[in-house]
Amino acid sequence: MVKGNMQLFSVEQQRSQALEAHAAAFAQFKVPGNENPSTLISFATKTFNAGQITSKLHVIDLGAQPGCPAIPRTVCANEV
């Protein structure tokens, strides 16, 4: 099993965060009711536990604004 590691860096906050992930992508998405588009990150993880491989796809809104509709954190999982 190959372990994936990534580093997410926020230019705005001048801060980094380590992610255990194998692939990632950014996107802009306009949530109905919001004036500005949201910045989303999606990343895939894969874990191996007790003979099971579990893959997950995470989708997170990086710029959720207080009082505005936001995209909820989403995790899709698949066990093999």
C-alpha positions in Angstrom: 0.0 0.0 0.0 1.4 3.4 -1.0 0.9 6.1 1.6 -0.1 9.5 0.1 0.9 12.7 1.7 0.1 16.3 0.6 0.6 19.7 2.0 -2.2 22.3 1.7 -1.0 25.9 2.0 -3.3 28.9 2.5 -1.7 32.1 1.0 -4.4 34.2 2.7 -3.8 32.7 6.2 0.0 32.0 5.7 -0.6 28.6 7.1 -0.1 25.0 5.9 -1.8 21.7 6.8 -0.8 18.2 6.1 -3.2 15.9 4.4 -3.1 12.1 4.0 -4.3 12.0 0.4 -3.6 10.5 -2.9 -5.1 13.1 -5.2 -6.6 16.6 -4.9 -8.3 19.3 -6.9 -9.6 22.8 -6.4 -12.8 24.2 -8.0 -14.9 27.4 -7.9 -18.6 26.8 -7.4 -21.4 29.4 -7.2 -23.8 28.4 -4.4 -27.3 29.8 -5.1 -27.9 32.8 -2.8 -24.3 33.7 -2.4 -22.8 36.8 -4.0 -19.3 35.3 -4.4 -18.3 31.8 -5.6 -17.0 29.2 -3.1 -13.6 27.7 -3.4 -13.8 23.9 -2.9 -11.1 21.3 -2.4 -11.7 17.7 -3.1 -9.2 15.0 -2.1 -9.1 11.2 -2.1 -7.8 9.0 0.7 -7.2 5.3 0.9 -6.8 3.3 4.1 -6.1 -0.3 4.9 -7.4 -1.7 8.1 -8.1 -5.3 9.2 -7.8 -6.6 5.6 -10.2 -4.0 4.2 -9.3 -1.2 1.8 -11.5 1.9 2.3 -11.4 4.7 -0.2 -13.0 8.1 0.5 -13.6 11.2 -1.5 -13.8 14.4 0.6 -15.3 17.7 -0.6 -14.7 20.8 1.6 -15.8 24.5 1.1 -12.6 26.4 2.0 -14.2 29.9 2.0 -17.5 29.4 3.8 -18.8 32.8 4.9 -20.9 33.3 8.1 -24.5 33.9 7.4 -24.3 32.6 3.8 -25.4 29.3 2.4 -22.5 26.8 2.4 -21.7 23.5 0.9 -21.7 20.9 3.7 -18.6 18.8 4.2 -19.1 15.7 2.1 -17.4 12.3 2.4 -18.2 9.4 0.1 -16.7 6.0 1.1 -16.2 2.7 -0.6 -14.9 -0.5 1.1 -13.2 -3.2 -1.0 
